[in-house]
Amino acid sequence: MITLNSQHNSIRVLGLFIRKLGIRVTSFSIAQKMLEHPDYPSMLSISDSLTSWNVPNQALKLDRTTCVLEELPLPFIAHLQIDGGKFVLVNEINQNTVKFSDEFAPNGRFPREEFLNHWDGVSLFAEKDEKSGEADYSSALTMGVLNHARLPLLLVVLLTTSVYAISQNAFSFAYLLLLFINFSGILLCVLLLISSISNKNPFIQSLCSIGKKNGCNSILKSDAAKVTHWLNWSEIGLFYFTGSFICLVLNPISMGFLSWLNLLCLPFTFYSIGYQFKTRNWCVLCCCIQLLLWLGISVFIGVNAFSTFYVNLTWTTLIPYIISFLFPVAIWSFLKPFFVSSEKLQGLKDQVRKIKSNSSLFHQLLSSQKQYMLPDDLIHIALGNPSAETVITMVSNPYCGPCSTAHRALDKWLMENEDIQVKVIFATSSQEDDSKTKVAKHATALSQSSDPKLIKAALNDWYMGSAKNYDKWALKYPVNINSEIDNATEKQRKWCDSAEISFTPTIFVNGYKLVEPYQIEDLKYLLS
């Protein structure tokens, strides 16, 4: 198994590869497909992702001492044994230099000998054909943009509202500069909170990789970054900058109060910088926060804001300040449990994915079930390779929503893999006028046709169509239903009773029932 220091490296390099080949696949789909793969972030996950988009590809382990680099088809993905393992996209090779791209270097260069020293020979080659690309590219692009635009849209709305409120009056340059400083502080604190909850964000990783001695994670995860076990300095920073911003927007004369509050925050800058200096680890975001605090105090000194604050405050004058600073505290207290729970859930998903990707464990659990093979005399629908070693049997209900989803997954798998066979039988009612029984008999009769494409097209029309109208479907695919088909449907029903089918779809792999937590989507990786 290839180990990588940065898991997002494989996603970024695959994205560069796909764009270089000119294949229509969205960056959102690339990330989703890779993250769902049980062997992510391996070369196998890259290869399987390309296969799912109908991109012919082949992964090889070449002998770097004998292969002629100039004869390798470009571009290709190479695995290098540096930084804990990483992928690069090799774009050009000449006598002295290897030009490459990765998530940090769009136009990187390696001396030829250095590349050969780092390269372990593992490479992936691919080419575009007329079928290559994402089937629902436009839809996937739209959904991806909408999903990723939620937070920016919220920030734009908040910023626009603030700008509108400010524009109703004329304010000094110092006032506008303070608004900018506090808004920048809010953004930086949000990034710090994201990093403290999850250190897997690629944007934050790239920020924290600036320079050679950056240890954002080690700083943010240390005890020095926490006030208590439930409150850290990033949260206090968010409260401070957000409260200050609200104060300035709602009450411009609050600059005097904020100047003294800013002054009280300055000792923290010495604490933060001193700790980073002591540990020889530097957090870029943390240093930017300290810089903003000193910029703020410089502005306050420049406008002599300290003299406008009076000590004889009353509760009436304090209420706006209290509300301004309690507002972000209340909002974050409400949202934080959801963010923490979401990150924990993602961690659990990653653990389950690793367990589920263990093929030995899967086959052991599968073979522990009772085996139910379809009798040779049982008429059924057969799709795919009739001589395949892997036989998937699906017990379906024509009007079952999850059955439609399972059918789509199997149909897509059949197009990607020529070494499987899918058998379909129906769980029906004993009543002749039952709607699902009518569809089951019709489909079973169609399966007796000598044209295998006919039954495939009929099933796709039925399961992938939004409206389940039997009469229209039957007219499109006419067939004669005789007593043999009636008997076949009855035998299917009895077999379902003997196999103790209690729900649909029920999936069998070579006669063994697929049990939780495995789903049909997992099979294409476990059985490949």
N, C-alpha and C positions, 0 to 999 in steps of 0.2 A: 504493500500500500504506500502510495506517495504521500508524504506529509508536507504540508505547506505552512509557512509562517503566517501568511495572510490568506485566509480563505477566499476573500473577495478578489484576490489575484486571478483566480481561474475564471470568474465571471467577467472581469474586465478584459482579459486576454481573449476569451471566446467572443465577446462583443466586437473587439477590434478585428478578429479574424472574419466574422460574418460580414462586417462592413467592408472589409478589404475584398471579399469575394462578391460583394454586391448582392447579397441575399436579403430579402425583405422579412426581417424578424425584429420585433421591437426589443428594446433594452429591458423593458419590464418583463417580457416573456422569457428572456434569457436568464434573468435573475431568478424568476419563479421556477423555471424548469430545473436549473442547477440546484437550487436550495431544496427542491423536493426529492432529488436523487439520493438514494440510500448510501452511495459511495462518494458523495460530495465531500471534498473538492478534488477528486481524482481525475486522471485522464479518461477513465471509463465514463465518468459523468459528462465530460465534454463530448465524447464520442456518441453516447446514447442521446444526448440533447440534439446533436447534429442529425442523427438518424431520424429522430422524431419530426424534424423539419425537412425530411427527404433530401438530405445533403449526403451524397456518397462520401464516405470517409474511411480511413484505415489508420489504426495506431500501430506503430512498430517500435521495436527496440533494435537500433542499429549499432553496429560495431564502429565506434567513432575512430578507431585506429586504421580501419581499412576503407570506410566509405569515402566517396569523393563528394565534398560538400557542394561543389559547383553543379553536380548532376542532380541534386535534390530539387524537386518541384517547389517553387515558391508561390505564395508564402506558406509556412507551416509552423505549427506550434511545437516548441521544444521545451523539455523540462530540464532546469538547471539545478544543481546541488549547491545553492547558495541561499543565505538568509532563511535557512530551515526548509528550503525547497520552494521553487517558484517556476511559473510558466512564463515564457516570452513568445512573442510572435516574430519569427525570423522573416524579414522582408527582402534582404539583399545580402549576397555573399560575394566577396571578391578575394583577391589574393591575400590581402592583409587585414581586412576588416569584415566583421559581421554586423549588419545593421538590424536592429530589432525594435519592438514596441512592447511596453507593458503599461500597468496602471500609473506609473510615475514618469516614465520616459517615452514620449511619443516618437522620438527620433534618437533612440539610444544606439551606442556603438560599443562593440567589444573587439579588441585585437583578436585575430583569428586563433592564436594559441590559447589565449585566456578563455575564449568561448569553448574550445575543445576540452580544456581542463575542467570547466564547470558542467558541461553537458554530459548527461549520463546515457545518451543515445535514445532515450524515450522521446518519440516524436509522433505527431498526428498530421496526416495529409488529407485534404478534402478538395472537392471541386464542385462547382455549381452546375446543375442541369436544369432542364425546363420545368421539372416538378419541384425544385427547391424553393422553400419559403414557408412562411406561416400561413395556414389556411385562412384564418380570420384576422389578417393583419390589421385592417382598418378598425375593426371592433376592439382588438387587443390594444391598439395604440390609443384609442379614445378612452377606454377604461383605465389604462395605465396613467394617462395624463390626469384624468379626473381624480384618481386615488392619490397621486403624488402632489396634486395641487391644493389639497385641503388645508394643510398648514400654511403654505405661502398665501393662500387666499385669505385666511383668517388674519395673518399679519398685515396684509395689504389693506383689508377693511379697517382694522384698528388704526393703522398709520394714517389712512385717508381721513378717518373720522377725527383723529387728533389734529391733522393738518388743517382740516376745515374749521375746527373750533378755534385754532390759533389764528387763522387767516382773517377772522372777523375783527381782529384788532391789530394795531401796529406795535411790534415789539422790537426790542434792541437786538443787536447781533449776539450779545452775551447770553441773552435769554434763549435764543434759538440754538446757540452752541451748547448750552446746558441740556436742552431737549435732546439734541443729537447724542451727547455723551451718555445720557441715561438710557436712551433707546438702544444705543450700541451695547451698553452694559446688560440690558435685558437679553439681547440676542446671545451675547457671550455666556451669560449665566444659563440660558436654555441649553446651549451646547454642552456646558459643563455638566448639567443635570442629565442630559442624554448619555453623556460618556460615563457618568457615575452609575447610571442604571444599567446601561449596556455599552460595552466597549467594542462592539462589532460594527458600529456605524462607519462606512467607508470614508465619508467626508471628514469625520472627526479623526479617523486614523491618518488621513493624509495631512491634516493640520498638525497632528502631533508627531509627524515624521519629519517636519521641517527642522533641519539641523541634525547634528550627530548625537547630541546628548539631551534627548527629550524623553521624559518618562511620565506622560500625562496619567497613564493608568496607575503607575506606582504612587504618584502623588495623590490622585483622587481616591484611591482605595486605602490610603494610609489612615492611621488614627488622627494624624495632624489635620486632616481635611474634615474632621467631624467635631461638632460641638458636643453632641451626645450620640448615643447609638441610633437615635431616630431623627436627628437633625444635623445637617452638614453645612459647611460654609457656603457652598454653592447656592443652597436654598436661601440663606440669609442675604446673599448678594442679590438674588432675584427679588426678594422682598424689598431690599433697599432701593434698587434701581427702578423697580416698577412703582413703588410708593412715591419716590421722588418725581418720576415722570407724571404720575397722576396729579400730584400736588402742583406741579408747574402748569399743567394744562388747565386745571380747574381754578387755581388760585395763584396767578403770577406773582403776587406780593409775598409768596411763601419762600422767596429766595433767601431771606434772612434766616429763617428757621433751618432751611436745608444747608446753608453754609456751615452752621455749627454742627449739624449732623454729619456732614462730610468730614469736618475736622476730627470728630470723634472716631471716624473710621480709619484714619491714617495710621494709627499704631498697628492695625492689622497688616498693612502693606509691608512693614518691617518684619513682622512675624512670618508672612508668606515667603517673601524673598529670602529671608534668613534661613528658613527651613529648606528651601530648594537649593540654596548655596551649600548648606551643610550636607545634604544628601547627594549633591552633584547630579540631581535630576531636575530638569526644567520643564514646566508645563506652560506651553505657549499661551493657552487661553487664560491661565491664572495670571501670568505676567501682564497680559493685556488689561485684565481687570484692575490690577494695581496702577497701571498707567492711566486708566480712566479716572480713578479716584484722585490722582495728583493733578490731572488736567482740570477736573472739576474744582478743586480747591484753588487752582490758579485763576480760574474765571471768577470765582467768588471774591478773591483778593483784588482782582483787577477792577471790579465794580463796587468794591467796598461794601459788600452785602452784609458783613458782620455787624455793621453799625445800625442796620435797619431792623434788627431783631431785639425785642424788648423782653426783659426777664419777667415782668409782671403779667404773665399769661393767665387767662381765665379759661374755664371749661368751654365756654362758647367759642373762643378762638382756637382751642385745641381740638375740638370735635372734627373739623375738616381734615386735620393732619392724621388723627387716629383712624378715621374712615379710609383715607387714602392708603395707609400702610396695612390696615387689616384686610382690605379687599384682596390683594394678591395672596395673603396668608390663607384666607378662606378658600379661594379658588384652588390653590395648590394643594391644600389639605384634602379637598374633594377629589382632585384628579390623580394625586400621587398613588393611591392604592390601585387604581386601574392600570397605571403604567407599570408599577412593580409586578402586579399579577400577570400582566401581559408578557413581561420579560421572563418571569418564572415559567409561564405556560410554554413559551418558545423553547426554554431550556429543556422542559419535559418532552416536548415534541422531538427535539434533537436526540435525546436519550432513547426515546421509543424508536426513532428512525434507525439508530445504530443497532438496537436489539433486533428490529425487524429485518435489517439487512444481513443478519447472520443466516446464511443459507443452510448451514448444518442444523441449527436450531429449528429452522422452518421445516425442513424435511423430517426431522425427528418428531416434531409436533404433528405434522401431517400424517405420517405413517402410524401414529398412535391411534388414529381414528379407524372406525370400521370401514372397510372398503365396499363400495357399491358400484359395480360395473353394469353398464346397460346390456341387457340380453341381446344376442345377435339378431333375434327375430323381432326386436322392438323397433318400429319405424320411427325415425327421428330426423331432425334437420342437421345436416353435416356441412360444415364450412371449413375452408382451409385445406391443408395438406393431409390427404387420407392415410399416408404412410408415416406421419409424424410420430415421434416417440412421446411427445407431450399432448395429452388429450384433455381439453377443458370442457366440462359438461355444465351447462347452465339450465337450471330449472326456472322457467320464466312464467310470468303472468302478462298477457297482452296489454292489460290496462294498469300495469304497475309502473309508477314513476321511476323508482330506483332500478327497475328492470331496463327501462329505456337508457338510463345512465350507464348501466353495465354493458348494454349492447353497444353503445357508442365506443366505450373503452375497448371492448373485444374487437370491434370492427377496425378500429385504428391499429390495434396490435396485430391483427391479421395482415394489414398492409405493410407493417414494418418487419414482420417475422414470418418467414416461409416454412418454419419448422414446427408449427403447431396446428392442431385441429380443434375445432370448436363444434360441440354437439349441443343442440337445443331441444329440450322437451318442455311440455307445458303442464303446469298444475291447473287442472280444470275442475269444473263441477260435474256432477253426475246428471244434471238437468240439461236436456237437449236444447232448450231455448235460452240457456245462459249465454250472454254476449261473449264472454272470454272463451267459452267452449267453441263458439262459431268461428272465431278468429283462429283458435288453435287447430281446428280441423282443416280450415282453409290453408293455413301455412304448412301443415303437415302434408296435405295433398300436393301443394306446390313443390315440396321437396322431392317428390317422385319424378319431377320433370328431368329431362336429360340435359337441361341447360342450367348449370350451377349458378350462373350470373342472375338468373331469373329470381330464385329464392332470396339471394343476397339483396337484390334491388327491392324486392317486396318487403323484406324485413326492415331495410333501411327506411323505406317510405313509411312504414307503420310506426316504428319506434322513434324515428327522428322527426316525425311530423307533429305539429302542435295539436291538431284536431284528430281524434281517433274516430273516424267515420267508417264503419265496416262496409256499408253499402257501396260507397264510392271506391273504397280500396278494393273490394271484391270485383267491381266492374272493370277496374284497371288491370287486375290480375285474375282473369276468369279461370275456373278449374271445376272439374266434376268430383263431387264428394260421394264415394260409394261406401259399401258396407266394410270394406277393408280399412278405410280411413277411420270409420266409426270404431272399429275394433282396436285400431292403433291408438286412438285417443283414450280409449278405456284402459288399455294396457299402460299407457303413460301415467294415467291417474293412479292405477294400482301400484305401479313402481314408486311413485311419489309417496304413497302411503307406507310402503315397505321401507323406504329410505327415511321415513319420519321427517318429511319436509313440512316445516311449520311456518315458513315465510319465504317470500321471493324477493330478489333472486337468491337462490342457493347455488353455490359454485362448488364443483368437484374437480380435483386435479388428479388425473389418472385413477379416478374412483374414490379418492379420499376427500372428505368434506373440508372446505376451507373454513377455518374457525377464526374468531377474533384473537388478536387485534388485526389480523391480516385482511386486506381488501384486495379487490380484483386489480387495482392499479399497481399493487406491489408485485404481482406475479411476473410481469415482463422483466423485472430486474432479478428476481429470485430464481427464475427458470431459464434465464439466458445463459 
